[in-house]
Amino acid sequence: MDLTKDSSPSLTENDDKKTALYIRQKNLLDTFLEHGAISKAQYDKSLHDLTVKMGMTESMNTDGSTPVVNHTNK
């Protein structure tokens, strides 16, 4: 067994997976809102909770387009 190689995923790989999951979950919330399955208040609460729970921060782009997702160090 070669112990010199690190078999654990890199931090950036984990961050990429975490970001991809966050975006998929956000897109699902967007779809629910778009189809009237949840209210705007429910959407806002759920998005906030998702953002906090996953350790992300969300900054709206100045043109109102898709927000930039950043990781927080927890």
mmCIF file of the N, C-alpha and C atoms, coordinates in Angstrom:
data_MODEL
# 
_entry.id   MODEL 
# 
loop_
_atom_site.group_PDB 
_atom_site.id 
_atom_site.type_symbol 
_atom_site.label_atom_id 
_atom_site.label_alt_id 
_atom_site.label_comp_id 
_atom_site.label_asym_id 
_atom_site.label_entity_id 
_atom_site.label_seq_id 
_atom_site.pdbx_PDB_ins_code 
_atom_site.Cartn_x 
_atom_site.Cartn_y 
_atom_site.Cartn_z 
_atom_site.occupancy 
_atom_site.B_iso_or_equiv 
_atom_site.pdbx_formal_charge 
_atom_site.auth_seq_id 
_atom_site.auth_comp_id 
_atom_site.auth_asym_id 
_atom_site.auth_atom_id 
_atom_site.pdbx_PDB_model_num 
ATOM 1   N N  . MET A 1 1  ? 0.847   -1.180 0.000   1.00 0.00 ? 1  MET A N  1 
ATOM 2   C CA . MET A 1 1  ? 0.000   0.000  0.000   1.00 0.00 ? 1  MET A CA 1 
ATOM 3   C C  . MET A 1 1  ? 0.887   1.236  0.000   1.00 0.00 ? 1  MET A C  1 
ATOM 4   N N  . ASP A 1 2  ? 0.636   2.123  -0.936  1.00 0.00 ? 2  ASP A N  1 
ATOM 5   C CA . ASP A 1 2  ? 1.413   3.356  -1.063  1.00 0.00 ? 2  ASP A CA 1 
ATOM 6   C C  . ASP A 1 2  ? 0.741   4.456  -0.263  1.00 0.00 ? 2  ASP A C  1 
ATOM 7   N N  . LEU A 1 3  ? 1.357   4.845  0.846   1.00 0.00 ? 3  LEU A N  1 
ATOM 8   C CA . LEU A 1 3  ? 0.787   5.886  1.707   1.00 0.00 ? 3  LEU A CA 1 
ATOM 9   C C  . LEU A 1 3  ? 1.261   7.279  1.320   1.00 0.00 ? 3  LEU A C  1 
ATOM 10  N N  . THR A 1 4  ? 2.110   7.373  0.297   1.00 0.00 ? 4  THR A N  1 
ATOM 11  C CA . THR A 1 4  ? 2.607   8.690  -0.093  1.00 0.00 ? 4  THR A CA 1 
ATOM 12  C C  . THR A 1 4  ? 1.594   9.456  -0.921  1.00 0.00 ? 4  THR A C  1 
ATOM 13  N N  . LYS A 1 5  ? 0.651   8.759  -1.527  1.00 0.00 ? 5  LYS A N  1 
ATOM 14  C CA . LYS A 1 5  ? -0.381  9.430  -2.312  1.00 0.00 ? 5  LYS A CA 1 
ATOM 15  C C  . LYS A 1 5  ? -1.591  9.709  -1.448  1.00 0.00 ? 5  LYS A C  1 
ATOM 16  N N  . ASP A 1 6  ? -2.120  10.890 -1.584  1.00 0.00 ? 6  ASP A N  1 
ATOM 17  C CA . ASP A 1 6  ? -3.312  11.293 -0.832  1.00 0.00 ? 6  ASP A CA 1 
ATOM 18  C C  . ASP A 1 6  ? -4.536  10.836 -1.611  1.00 0.00 ? 6  ASP A C  1 
ATOM 19  N N  . SER A 1 7  ? -5.294  9.906  -1.044  1.00 0.00 ? 7  SER A N  1 
ATOM 20  C CA . SER A 1 7  ? -6.464  9.371  -1.738  1.00 0.00 ? 7  SER A CA 1 
ATOM 21  C C  . SER A 1 7  ? -7.727  10.185 -1.472  1.00 0.00 ? 7  SER A C  1 
ATOM 22  N N  . SER A 1 8  ? -7.654  11.169 -0.578  1.00 0.00 ? 8  SER A N  1 
ATOM 23  C CA . SER A 1 8  ? -8.831  11.985 -0.301  1.00 0.00 ? 8  SER A CA 1 
ATOM 24  C C  . SER A 1 8  ? -8.995  13.031 -1.398  1.00 0.00 ? 8  SER A C  1 
ATOM 25  N N  . PRO A 1 9  ? -10.256 13.363 -1.705  1.00 0.00 ? 9  PRO A N  1 
ATOM 26  C CA . PRO A 1 9  ? -10.483 14.379 -2.740  1.00 0.00 ? 9  PRO A CA 1 
ATOM 27  C C  . PRO A 1 9  ? -9.905  15.725 -2.325  1.00 0.00 ? 9  PRO A C  1 
ATOM 28  N N  . SER A 1 10 ? -9.462  16.480 -3.299  1.00 0.00 ? 10 SER A N  1 
ATOM 29  C CA . SER A 1 10 ? -8.899  17.795 -3.005  1.00 0.00 ? 10 SER A CA 1 
ATOM 30  C C  . SER A 1 10 ? -10.002 18.736 -2.535  1.00 0.00 ? 10 SER A C  1 
ATOM 31  N N  . LEU A 1 11 ? -9.593  19.791 -1.859  1.00 0.00 ? 11 LEU A N  1 
ATOM 32  C CA . LEU A 1 11 ? -10.569 20.774 -1.381  1.00 0.00 ? 11 LEU A CA 1 
ATOM 33  C C  . LEU A 1 11 ? -11.327 21.401 -2.539  1.00 0.00 ? 11 LEU A C  1 
ATOM 34  N N  . THR A 1 12 ? -10.639 21.692 -3.622  1.00 0.00 ? 12 THR A N  1 
ATOM 35  C CA . THR A 1 12 ? -11.326 22.313 -4.751  1.00 0.00 ? 12 THR A CA 1 
ATOM 36  C C  . THR A 1 12 ? -12.321 21.350 -5.378  1.00 0.00 ? 12 THR A C  1 
ATOM 37  N N  . GLU A 1 13 ? -12.004 20.062 -5.412  1.00 0.00 ? 13 GLU A N  1 
ATOM 38  C CA . GLU A 1 13 ? -12.942 19.075 -5.941  1.00 0.00 ? 13 GLU A CA 1 
ATOM 39  C C  . GLU A 1 13 ? -14.185 19.004 -5.057  1.00 0.00 ? 13 GLU A C  1 
ATOM 40  N N  . ASN A 1 14 ? -13.991 19.010 -3.742  1.00 0.00 ? 14 ASN A N  1 
ATOM 41  C CA . ASN A 1 14 ? -15.125 19.011 -2.816  1.00 0.00 ? 14 ASN A CA 1 
ATOM 42  C C  . ASN A 1 14 ? -15.936 20.295 -2.958  1.00 0.00 ? 14 ASN A C  1 
ATOM 43  N N  . ASP A 1 15 ? -15.245 21.425 -3.097  1.00 0.00 ? 15 ASP A N  1 
ATOM 44  C CA . ASP A 1 15 ? -15.937 22.706 -3.273  1.00 0.00 ? 15 ASP A CA 1 
ATOM 45  C C  . ASP A 1 15 ? -16.747 22.713 -4.561  1.00 0.00 ? 15 ASP A C  1 
ATOM 46  N N  . ASP A 1 16 ? -16.176 22.146 -5.625  1.00 0.00 ? 16 ASP A N  1 
ATOM 47  C CA . ASP A 1 16 ? -16.884 22.077 -6.904  1.00 0.00 ? 16 ASP A CA 1 
ATOM 48  C C  . ASP A 1 16 ? -18.152 21.242 -6.778  1.00 0.00 ? 16 ASP A C  1 
ATOM 49  N N  . LYS A 1 17 ? -18.055 20.115 -6.084  1.00 0.00 ? 17 LYS A N  1 
ATOM 50  C CA . LYS A 1 17 ? -19.227 19.254 -5.892  1.00 0.00 ? 17 LYS A CA 1 
ATOM 51  C C  . LYS A 1 17 ? -20.272 19.964 -5.041  1.00 0.00 ? 17 LYS A C  1 
ATOM 52  N N  . LYS A 1 18 ? -19.809 20.651 -4.016  1.00 0.00 ? 18 LYS A N  1 
ATOM 53  C CA . LYS A 1 18 ? -20.715 21.379 -3.127  1.00 0.00 ? 18 LYS A CA 1 
ATOM 54  C C  . LYS A 1 18 ? -21.422 22.503 -3.882  1.00 0.00 ? 18 LYS A C  1 
ATOM 55  N N  . THR A 1 19 ? -20.674 23.215 -4.700  1.00 0.00 ? 19 THR A N  1 
ATOM 56  C CA . THR A 1 19 ? -21.253 24.296 -5.494  1.00 0.00 ? 19 THR A CA 1 
ATOM 57  C C  . THR A 1 19 ? -22.266 23.753 -6.490  1.00 0.00 ? 19 THR A C  1 
ATOM 58  N N  . ALA A 1 20 ? -21.933 22.636 -7.143  1.00 0.00 ? 20 ALA A N  1 
ATOM 59  C CA . ALA A 1 20 ? -22.852 22.025 -8.111  1.00 0.00 ? 20 ALA A CA 1 
ATOM 60  C C  . ALA A 1 20 ? -24.147 21.594 -7.419  1.00 0.00 ? 20 ALA A C  1 
ATOM 61  N N  . LEU A 1 21 ? -24.031 21.015 -6.229  1.00 0.00 ? 21 LEU A N  1 
ATOM 62  C CA . LEU A 1 21 ? -25.224 20.607 -5.482  1.00 0.00 ? 21 LEU A CA 1 
ATOM 63  C C  . LEU A 1 21 ? -26.056 21.821 -5.103  1.00 0.00 ? 21 LEU A C  1 
ATOM 64  N N  . TYR A 1 22 ? -25.400 22.867 -4.633  1.00 0.00 ? 22 TYR A N  1 
ATOM 65  C CA . TYR A 1 22 ? -26.097 24.100 -4.265  1.00 0.00 ? 22 TYR A CA 1 
ATOM 66  C C  . TYR A 1 22 ? -26.873 24.653 -5.459  1.00 0.00 ? 22 TYR A C  1 
ATOM 67  N N  . ILE A 1 23 ? -26.232 24.700 -6.609  1.00 0.00 ? 23 ILE A N  1 
ATOM 68  C CA . ILE A 1 23 ? -26.874 25.246 -7.808  1.00 0.00 ? 23 ILE A CA 1 
ATOM 69  C C  . ILE A 1 23 ? -28.061 24.382 -8.227  1.00 0.00 ? 23 ILE A C  1 
ATOM 70  N N  . ARG A 1 24 ? -27.920 23.055 -8.145  1.00 0.00 ? 24 ARG A N  1 
ATOM 71  C CA . ARG A 1 24 ? -29.057 22.173 -8.478  1.00 0.00 ? 24 ARG A CA 1 
ATOM 72  C C  . ARG A 1 24 ? -30.231 22.408 -7.536  1.00 0.00 ? 24 ARG A C  1 
ATOM 73  N N  . GLN A 1 25 ? -29.943 22.550 -6.244  1.00 0.00 ? 25 GLN A N  1 
ATOM 74  C CA . GLN A 1 25 ? -31.005 22.778 -5.267  1.00 0.00 ? 25 GLN A CA 1 
ATOM 75  C C  . GLN A 1 25 ? -31.666 24.138 -5.492  1.00 0.00 ? 25 GLN A C  1 
ATOM 76  N N  . LYS A 1 26 ? -30.861 25.144 -5.813  1.00 0.00 ? 26 LYS A N  1 
ATOM 77  C CA . LYS A 1 26 ? -31.407 26.469 -6.081  1.00 0.00 ? 26 LYS A CA 1 
ATOM 78  C C  . LYS A 1 26 ? -32.279 26.442 -7.333  1.00 0.00 ? 26 LYS A C  1 
ATOM 79  N N  . ASN A 1 27 ? -31.823 25.742 -8.362  1.00 0.00 ? 27 ASN A N  1 
ATOM 80  C CA . ASN A 1 27 ? -32.616 25.622 -9.586  1.00 0.00 ? 27 ASN A CA 1 
ATOM 81  C C  . ASN A 1 27 ? -33.957 24.943 -9.319  1.00 0.00 ? 27 ASN A C  1 
ATOM 82  N N  . LEU A 1 28 ? -33.962 23.975 -8.435  1.00 0.00 ? 28 LEU A N  1 
ATOM 83  C CA . LEU A 1 28 ? -35.211 23.307 -8.058  1.00 0.00 ? 28 LEU A CA 1 
ATOM 84  C C  . LEU A 1 28 ? -36.152 24.294 -7.363  1.00 0.00 ? 28 LEU A C  1 
ATOM 85  N N  . LEU A 1 29 ? -35.622 25.096 -6.465  1.00 0.00 ? 29 LEU A N  1 
ATOM 86  C CA . LEU A 1 29 ? -36.435 26.127 -5.816  1.00 0.00 ? 29 LEU A CA 1 
ATOM 87  C C  . LEU A 1 29 ? -36.960 27.123 -6.848  1.00 0.00 ? 29 LEU A C  1 
ATOM 88  N N  . ASP A 1 30 ? -36.114 27.498 -7.807  1.00 0.00 ? 30 ASP A N  1 
ATOM 89  C CA . ASP A 1 30 ? -36.540 28.410 -8.878  1.00 0.00 ? 30 ASP A CA 1 
ATOM 90  C C  . ASP A 1 30 ? -37.723 27.818 -9.646  1.00 0.00 ? 30 ASP A C  1 
ATOM 91  N N  . THR A 1 31 ? -37.649 26.529 -9.951  1.00 0.00 ? 31 THR A N  1 
ATOM 92  C CA . THR A 1 31 ? -38.720 25.850 -10.687 1.00 0.00 ? 31 THR A CA 1 
ATOM 93  C C  . THR A 1 31 ? -40.003 25.827 -9.878  1.00 0.00 ? 31 THR A C  1 
ATOM 94  N N  . PHE A 1 32 ? -39.890 25.513 -8.588  1.00 0.00 ? 32 PHE A N  1 
ATOM 95  C CA . PHE A 1 32 ? -41.074 25.506 -7.719  1.00 0.00 ? 32 PHE A CA 1 
ATOM 96  C C  . PHE A 1 32 ? -41.747 26.873 -7.708  1.00 0.00 ? 32 PHE A C  1 
ATOM 97  N N  . LEU A 1 33 ? -40.940 27.929 -7.593  1.00 0.00 ? 33 LEU A N  1 
ATOM 98  C CA . LEU A 1 33 ? -41.479 29.289 -7.564  1.00 0.00 ? 33 LEU A CA 1 
ATOM 99  C C  . LEU A 1 33 ? -42.133 29.633 -8.904  1.00 0.00 ? 33 LEU A C  1 
ATOM 100 N N  . GLU A 1 34 ? -41.458 29.302 -9.977  1.00 0.00 ? 34 GLU A N  1 
ATOM 101 C CA . GLU A 1 34 ? -41.952 29.610 -11.317 1.00 0.00 ? 34 GLU A CA 1 
ATOM 102 C C  . GLU A 1 34 ? -43.308 28.948 -11.596 1.00 0.00 ? 34 GLU A C  1 
ATOM 103 N N  . HIS A 1 35 ? -43.503 27.749 -11.064 1.00 0.00 ? 35 HIS A N  1 
ATOM 104 C CA . HIS A 1 35 ? -44.750 27.013 -11.305 1.00 0.00 ? 35 HIS A CA 1 
ATOM 105 C C  . HIS A 1 35 ? -45.795 27.213 -10.209 1.00 0.00 ? 35 HIS A C  1 
ATOM 106 N N  . GLY A 1 36 ? -45.503 28.098 -9.271  1.00 0.00 ? 36 GLY A N  1 
ATOM 107 C CA . GLY A 1 36 ? -46.464 28.420 -8.229  1.00 0.00 ? 36 GLY A CA 1 
ATOM 108 C C  . GLY A 1 36 ? -46.598 27.373 -7.135  1.00 0.00 ? 36 GLY A C  1 
ATOM 109 N N  . ALA A 1 37 ? -45.629 26.462 -7.068  1.00 0.00 ? 37 ALA A N  1 
ATOM 110 C CA . ALA A 1 37 ? -45.675 25.419 -6.049  1.00 0.00 ? 37 ALA A CA 1 
ATOM 111 C C  . ALA A 1 37 ? -45.328 25.964 -4.662  1.00 0.00 ? 37 ALA A C  1 
ATOM 112 N N  . ILE A 1 38 ? -44.566 27.066 -4.635  1.00 0.00 ? 38 ILE A N  1 
ATOM 113 C CA . ILE A 1 38 ? -44.229 27.727 -3.375  1.00 0.00 ? 38 ILE A CA 1 
ATOM 114 C C  . ILE A 1 38 ? -44.398 29.232 -3.573  1.00 0.00 ? 38 ILE A C  1 
ATOM 115 N N  . SER A 1 39 ? -44.612 29.926 -2.462  1.00 0.00 ? 39 SER A N  1 
ATOM 116 C CA . SER A 1 39 ? -44.743 31.388 -2.518  1.00 0.00 ? 39 SER A CA 1 
ATOM 117 C C  . SER A 1 39 ? -43.353 32.026 -2.540  1.00 0.00 ? 39 SER A C  1 
ATOM 118 N N  . LYS A 1 40 ? -43.319 33.309 -2.861  1.00 0.00 ? 40 LYS A N  1 
ATOM 119 C CA . LYS A 1 40 ? -42.058 34.053 -2.852  1.00 0.00 ? 40 LYS A CA 1 
ATOM 120 C C  . LYS A 1 40 ? -41.442 34.050 -1.457  1.00 0.00 ? 40 LYS A C  1 
ATOM 121 N N  . ALA A 1 41 ? -42.285 34.154 -0.432  1.00 0.00 ? 41 ALA A N  1 
ATOM 122 C CA . ALA A 1 41 ? -41.793 34.129 0.953   1.00 0.00 ? 41 ALA A CA 1 
ATOM 123 C C  . ALA A 1 41 ? -41.168 32.769 1.268   1.00 0.00 ? 41 ALA A C  1 
ATOM 124 N N  . GLN A 1 42 ? -41.819 31.686 0.825   1.00 0.00 ? 42 GLN A N  1 
ATOM 125 C CA . GLN A 1 42 ? -41.261 30.349 1.047   1.00 0.00 ? 42 GLN A CA 1 
ATOM 126 C C  . GLN A 1 42 ? -39.940 30.186 0.299   1.00 0.00 ? 42 GLN A C  1 
ATOM 127 N N  . TYR A 1 43 ? -39.910 30.690 -0.921  1.00 0.00 ? 43 TYR A N  1 
ATOM 128 C CA . TYR A 1 43 ? -38.690 30.631 -1.737  1.00 0.00 ? 43 TYR A CA 1 
ATOM 129 C C  . TYR A 1 43 ? -37.549 31.354 -1.027  1.00 0.00 ? 43 TYR A C  1 
ATOM 130 N N  . ASP A 1 44 ? -37.812 32.576 -0.589  1.00 0.00 ? 44 ASP A N  1 
ATOM 131 C CA . ASP A 1 44 ? -36.777 33.369 0.079   1.00 0.00 ? 44 ASP A CA 1 
ATOM 132 C C  . ASP A 1 44 ? -36.256 32.671 1.323   1.00 0.00 ? 44 ASP A C  1 
ATOM 133 N N  . LYS A 1 45 ? -37.152 32.127 2.118   1.00 0.00 ? 45 LYS A N  1 
ATOM 134 C CA . LYS A 1 45 ? -36.764 31.431 3.353   1.00 0.00 ? 45 LYS A CA 1 
ATOM 135 C C  . LYS A 1 45 ? -35.948 30.181 3.025   1.00 0.00 ? 45 LYS A C  1 
ATOM 136 N N  . SER A 1 46 ? -36.428 29.401 2.065   1.00 0.00 ? 46 SER A N  1 
ATOM 137 C CA . SER A 1 46 ? -35.736 28.157 1.707   1.00 0.00 ? 46 SER A CA 1 
ATOM 138 C C  . SER A 1 46 ? -34.363 28.440 1.107   1.00 0.00 ? 46 SER A C  1 
ATOM 139 N N  . LEU A 1 47 ? -34.272 29.455 0.264   1.00 0.00 ? 47 LEU A N  1 
ATOM 140 C CA . LEU A 1 47 ? -32.976 29.799 -0.333  1.00 0.00 ? 47 LEU A CA 1 
ATOM 141 C C  . LEU A 1 47 ? -32.006 30.285 0.737   1.00 0.00 ? 47 LEU A C  1 
ATOM 142 N N  . HIS A 1 48 ? -32.502 31.093 1.653   1.00 0.00 ? 48 HIS A N  1 
ATOM 143 C CA . HIS A 1 48 ? -31.642 31.559 2.753   1.00 0.00 ? 48 HIS A CA 1 
ATOM 144 C C  . HIS A 1 48 ? -31.147 30.375 3.580   1.00 0.00 ? 48 HIS A C  1 
ATOM 145 N N  . ASP A 1 49 ? -32.057 29.486 3.956   1.00 0.00 ? 49 ASP A N  1 
ATOM 146 C CA . ASP A 1 49 ? -31.679 28.323 4.765   1.00 0.00 ? 49 ASP A CA 1 
ATOM 147 C C  . ASP A 1 49 ? -30.675 27.437 4.031   1.00 0.00 ? 49 ASP A C  1 
ATOM 148 N N  . LEU A 1 50 ? -30.906 27.214 2.733   1.00 0.00 ? 50 LEU A N  1 
ATOM 149 C CA . LEU A 1 50 ? -29.984 26.410 1.926   1.00 0.00 ? 50 LEU A CA 1 
ATOM 150 C C  . LEU A 1 50 ? -28.604 27.051 1.882   1.00 0.00 ? 50 LEU A C  1 
ATOM 151 N N  . THR A 1 51 ? -28.582 28.356 1.664   1.00 0.00 ? 51 THR A N  1 
ATOM 152 C CA . THR A 1 51 ? -27.323 29.083 1.569   1.00 0.00 ? 51 THR A CA 1 
ATOM 153 C C  . THR A 1 51 ? -26.535 28.992 2.868   1.00 0.00 ? 51 THR A C  1 
ATOM 154 N N  . VAL A 1 52 ? -27.206 29.184 3.981   1.00 0.00 ? 52 VAL A N  1 
ATOM 155 C CA . VAL A 1 52 ? -26.548 29.118 5.288   1.00 0.00 ? 52 VAL A CA 1 
ATOM 156 C C  . VAL A 1 52 ? -26.090 27.692 5.584   1.00 0.00 ? 52 VAL A C  1 
ATOM 157 N N  . LYS A 1 53 ? -26.979 26.723 5.385   1.00 0.00 ? 53 LYS A N  1 
ATOM 158 C CA . LYS A 1 53 ? -26.663 25.331 5.722   1.00 0.00 ? 53 LYS A CA 1 
ATOM 159 C C  . LYS A 1 53 ? -25.482 24.799 4.917   1.00 0.00 ? 53 LYS A C  1 
ATOM 160 N N  . MET A 1 54 ? -25.372 25.218 3.671   1.00 0.00 ? 54 MET A N  1 
ATOM 161 C CA . MET A 1 54 ? -24.292 24.719 2.822   1.00 0.00 ? 54 MET A CA 1 
ATOM 162 C C  . MET A 1 54 ? -23.039 25.581 2.912   1.00 0.00 ? 54 MET A C  1 
ATOM 163 N N  . GLY A 1 55 ? -23.091 26.627 3.748   1.00 0.00 ? 55 GLY A N  1 
ATOM 164 C CA . GLY A 1 55 ? -21.909 27.459 3.954   1.00 0.00 ? 55 GLY A CA 1 
ATOM 165 C C  . GLY A 1 55 ? -21.559 28.300 2.753   1.00 0.00 ? 55 GLY A C  1 
ATOM 166 N N  . MET A 1 56 ? -22.572 28.737 2.037   1.00 0.00 ? 56 MET A N  1 
ATOM 167 C CA . MET A 1 56 ? -22.354 29.553 0.849   1.00 0.00 ? 56 MET A CA 1 
ATOM 168 C C  . MET A 1 56 ? -22.733 30.996 1.149   1.00 0.00 ? 56 MET A C  1 
ATOM 169 N N  . THR A 1 57 ? -22.251 31.884 0.325   1.00 0.00 ? 57 THR A N  1 
ATOM 170 C CA . THR A 1 57 ? -22.727 33.257 0.321   1.00 0.00 ? 57 THR A CA 1 
ATOM 171 C C  . THR A 1 57 ? -23.175 33.541 -1.093  1.00 0.00 ? 57 THR A C  1 
ATOM 172 N N  . GLU A 1 58 ? -24.118 34.409 -1.233  1.00 0.00 ? 58 GLU A N  1 
ATOM 173 C CA . GLU A 1 58 ? -24.665 34.692 -2.546  1.00 0.00 ? 58 GLU A CA 1 
ATOM 174 C C  . GLU A 1 58 ? -24.639 36.184 -2.779  1.00 0.00 ? 58 GLU A C  1 
ATOM 175 N N  . SER A 1 59 ? -24.048 36.581 -3.876  1.00 0.00 ? 59 SER A N  1 
ATOM 176 C CA . SER A 1 59 ? -23.973 37.994 -4.235  1.00 0.00 ? 59 SER A CA 1 
ATOM 177 C C  . SER A 1 59 ? -24.644 38.174 -5.582  1.00 0.00 ? 59 SER A C  1 
ATOM 178 N N  . MET A 1 60 ? -25.621 39.060 -5.633  1.00 0.00 ? 60 MET A N  1 
ATOM 179 C CA . MET A 1 60 ? -26.286 39.317 -6.907  1.00 0.00 ? 60 MET A CA 1 
ATOM 180 C C  . MET A 1 60 ? -25.335 40.085 -7.816  1.00 0.00 ? 60 MET A C  1 
ATOM 181 N N  . ASN A 1 61 ? -25.303 39.695 -9.072  1.00 0.00 ? 61 ASN A N  1 
ATOM 182 C CA . ASN A 1 61 ? -24.551 40.449 -10.056 1.00 0.00 ? 61 ASN A CA 1 
ATOM 183 C C  . ASN A 1 61 ? -25.241 41.797 -10.254 1.00 0.00 ? 61 ASN A C  1 
ATOM 184 N N  . THR A 1 62 ? -24.499 42.781 -10.648 1.00 0.00 ? 62 THR A N  1 
ATOM 185 C CA . THR A 1 62 ? -25.055 44.124 -10.791 1.00 0.00 ? 62 THR A CA 1 
ATOM 186 C C  . THR A 1 62 ? -26.133 44.195 -11.862 1.00 0.00 ? 62 THR A C  1 
ATOM 187 N N  . ASP A 1 63 ? -26.094 43.298 -12.837 1.00 0.00 ? 63 ASP A N  1 
ATOM 188 C CA . ASP A 1 63 ? -27.111 43.310 -13.891 1.00 0.00 ? 63 ASP A CA 1 
ATOM 189 C C  . ASP A 1 63 ? -28.331 42.454 -13.541 1.00 0.00 ? 63 ASP A C  1 
ATOM 190 N N  . GLY A 1 64 ? -28.356 41.896 -12.320 1.00 0.00 ? 64 GLY A N  1 
ATOM 191 C CA . GLY A 1 64 ? -29.492 41.093 -11.886 1.00 0.00 ? 64 GLY A CA 1 
ATOM 192 C C  . GLY A 1 64 ? -29.462 39.670 -12.392 1.00 0.00 ? 64 GLY A C  1 
ATOM 193 N N  . SER A 1 65 ? -28.387 39.262 -13.059 1.00 0.00 ? 65 SER A N  1 
ATOM 194 C CA . SER A 1 65 ? -28.280 37.900 -13.572 1.00 0.00 ? 65 SER A CA 1 
ATOM 195 C C  . SER A 1 65 ? -27.950 36.932 -12.448 1.00 0.00 ? 65 SER A C  1 
ATOM 196 N N  . THR A 1 66 ? -27.731 35.691 -12.821 1.00 0.00 ? 66 THR A N  1 
ATOM 197 C CA . THR A 1 66 ? -27.465 34.635 -11.849 1.00 0.00 ? 66 THR A CA 1 
ATOM 198 C C  . THR A 1 66 ? -26.394 35.068 -10.857 1.00 0.00 ? 66 THR A C  1 
ATOM 199 N N  . PRO A 1 67 ? -26.662 34.863 -9.571  1.00 0.00 ? 67 PRO A N  1 
ATOM 200 C CA . PRO A 1 67 ? -25.713 35.294 -8.559  1.00 0.00 ? 67 PRO A CA 1 
ATOM 201 C C  . PRO A 1 67 ? -24.426 34.487 -8.578  1.00 0.00 ? 67 PRO A C  1 
ATOM 202 N N  . VAL A 1 68 ? -23.393 35.104 -8.070  1.00 0.00 ? 68 VAL A N  1 
ATOM 203 C CA . VAL A 1 68 ? -22.114 34.448 -7.895  1.00 0.00 ? 68 VAL A CA 1 
ATOM 204 C C  . VAL A 1 68 ? -22.174 33.710 -6.566  1.00 0.00 ? 68 VAL A C  1 
ATOM 205 N N  . VAL A 1 69 ? -21.749 32.449 -6.570  1.00 0.00 ? 69 VAL A N  1 
ATOM 206 C CA . VAL A 1 69 ? -21.770 31.645 -5.346  1.00 0.00 ? 69 VAL A CA 1 
ATOM 207 C C  . VAL A 1 69 ? -20.353 31.559 -4.808  1.00 0.00 ? 69 VAL A C  1 
ATOM 208 N N  . ASN A 1 70 ? -20.183 31.882 -3.540  1.00 0.00 ? 70 ASN A N  1 
ATOM 209 C CA . ASN A 1 70 ? -18.895 31.810 -2.884  1.00 0.00 ? 70 ASN A CA 1 
ATOM 210 C C  . ASN A 1 70 ? -18.999 30.887 -1.688  1.00 0.00 ? 70 ASN A C  1 
ATOM 211 N N  . HIS A 1 71 ? -17.881 30.233 -1.398  1.00 0.00 ? 71 HIS A N  1 
ATOM 212 C CA . HIS A 1 71 ? -17.826 29.362 -0.221  1.00 0.00 ? 71 HIS A CA 1 
ATOM 213 C C  . HIS A 1 71 ? -17.392 30.183 0.981   1.00 0.00 ? 71 HIS A C  1 
ATOM 214 N N  . THR A 1 72 ? -17.942 29.858 2.103   1.00 0.00 ? 72 THR A N  1 
ATOM 215 C CA . THR A 1 72 ? -17.460 30.431 3.344   1.00 0.00 ? 72 THR A CA 1 
ATOM 216 C C  . THR A 1 72 ? -16.632 29.364 4.027   1.00 0.00 ? 72 THR A C  1 
ATOM 217 N N  . ASN A 1 73 ? -15.663 29.741 4.775   1.00 0.00 ? 73 ASN A N  1 
ATOM 218 C CA . ASN A 1 73 ? -14.822 28.762 5.470   1.00 0.00 ? 73 ASN A CA 1 
ATOM 219 C C  . ASN A 1 73 ? -15.445 28.436 6.807   1.00 0.00 ? 73 ASN A C  1 
ATOM 220 N N  . LYS A 1 74 ? -15.953 27.212 6.923   1.00 0.00 ? 74 LYS A N  1 
ATOM 221 C CA . LYS A 1 74 ? -16.535 26.759 8.183   1.00 0.00 ? 74 LYS A CA 1 
ATOM 222 C C  . LYS A 1 74 ? -15.837 25.523 8.649   1.00 0.00 ? 74 LYS A C  1 
# 
